[in-house]
């Protein structure tokens, strides 16, 4: 590891961070000194006032003046009495005797990186590994042994070679003396944060003191006015300090990546990094699945088996191939999953974006011929037992309104398959319709002209990428427009591998709009071919009427969605004032304006409730809630405060209104696509003998 050198950017960022800490130290010492001088001056003036003419007014005024100086001094020193508790409830400490193979790998990496061993090793549920240590006041001056956290979600979705690379990255941080800068910044932030945001008890104390006498109130107000000026200055220092440290933090990540790459090679480490985001997304999906499970409350005995299922499903959906039993994600796959080619470089990011990291690692071009491609789970003595224990810790830490009972993996598997069938389109379309609604494009269902292309040609990778590109371009154009309107802290960005300045966002947006229009024209032509293909199949199988019926239903539901969403958007726009501080008079005026809008909105809800087309979607719970909303003219503001019950009912009713409309479109779309898939499968059965006869 001696050949790895500190980059000039790293060195410069470290110096700037140290100077920023120095700036805070000078600022704080100056503030304390001025506060002491001010307290002494106020104290002397107060005593002189009392001595000059002892009477009730001067005595109370003198005490008030003295207290103003003391209040300012207390404000600057109150962080000393703050107690910081670190929550270790989600961590499970492990010892070498429990996991000898895992600790052997840790020792091997420590020796190869030439750093010190971790003081303690903990398991967490996350898809991550991290270095941490007790960041107390004394840690700024005394040497502190670092601890290592290893996520079981990480072990669950990496090979041993990839896992070794990620450990090497973390031990690369062990060797960075700049981590000490992080300790200083962390403690400095605690001091500033305490003075900026943790003032509730302090303000209560000041107000209580002011309430003791009318003579004290002006001096308390004076002290609070001075404190606001101090806070303004601290915000400026906080910004400088953290922007410089976060730049250093990103340079530390690049340096640790280089350490890891020297241990396992560029290809293996990139493979591990690129899978992390999808793996983390899959674990969150697994957790959310059970937290929001509509059936009987339950939790898995082993969340990490579900985690693997979710990751495999994500890979399959995005046509990602498996390598060594795990999805092999490339930069191209990452674009497909994210549905974006835009990479923002925000000055407040703690890590460089994955695209920049992968590019830097590739540039190192370090090869390793040998790698252990067994799954990292094999390092654990009893994988299932460890995963079950961590699962229990995970769900014990999640607050739920109910106590879930364990669910077997067999039961989950059956349930998951049913959910996929219910909420996903047929797999033969390869995810094409995940991004496209055929009702958004003109279509003549009576068209009988057969497409010149086969089914596989119509739903090829090129067709699916076209659909994804349209979604990606739409999202990126919207983001670029937002960047131009809010340029703070984003100096440049990267689009499709090319770096742009923020000022170039508008010309790039115009270019992407033209590209989007071209791709939409191409997609319209493709959909015309697809529709012609299925019209021909329907005609051959005598199903034209049914196909037209299903397409007509989707068209009607889609049209209804856009028409009725206008009423919802009017409600959102008219109630926007409720989410910000607004004078009482203005609130009452806005509520008067809202009444006719709400009346029309309620009429639309009533139409949905009485429509047979939506009957299957409207559950008893939804009907009861919407009926409650319709049956009363709710007062949203009374006696100078909002009514939580009325607002909650308005929000829930609005959300259910949108749910009914969107579900109507989804079900009609799924019904059409399931029917088209049935036509294709029947067609294959009919034509299959042509391929197998001699």
Helices and strands as residue ranges (DSSP letters): H 8-52, H 56-77, G 78-81, E 92-94, H 100-113, E 121-124, E 129-132, G 138-140, E 147-151, H 152-156, H 160-174, H 179-197, H 200-211, H 214-264, H 266-291, E 298-300, H 303-317, E 322-323, E 326-327, H 331-338, E 342-346, H 354-364, G 376-379, H 383-396, E 405-407, H 409-423, G 427-429, G 432-434, G 438-440, H 455-458, H 461-485, E 490-495, E 498-501, G 502-504, H 505-540, H 544-574, G 576-579, H 584-609, G 612-614, H 620-630, E 637-638, E 641-642, H 644-687, H 689-692
